[in-house]
Amino acid sequence: MAKVEHPSLSEELWSVFDFARRYRLDKREENRLLMLFGTFASPDKLLANARRHSLIG
């Protein structure tokens, strides 16, 4: 039987919209994170999965 993880009630959740704004992610990356997690996710998952594109061309 597979173990199912349930988030604890004390686990902090961040808004994906606010996270994208704070870390200056482009709209495409914001949408990718929304597809992965929905509108809220834990900070560790957002930080581990976010990709910032180089600002230097």
PyMOL commands that set and color helices and strands:
alter all, ss='L'
color gray80, all
select helices_A, chain A and resi 16-22+27-37+43-49
alter helices_A, ss='H'
color red, helices_A
select strands_A, chain A and resi 14-15+40-41
alter strands_A, ss='S'
color yellow, strands_A
deselect
rebuild
show_as cartoon
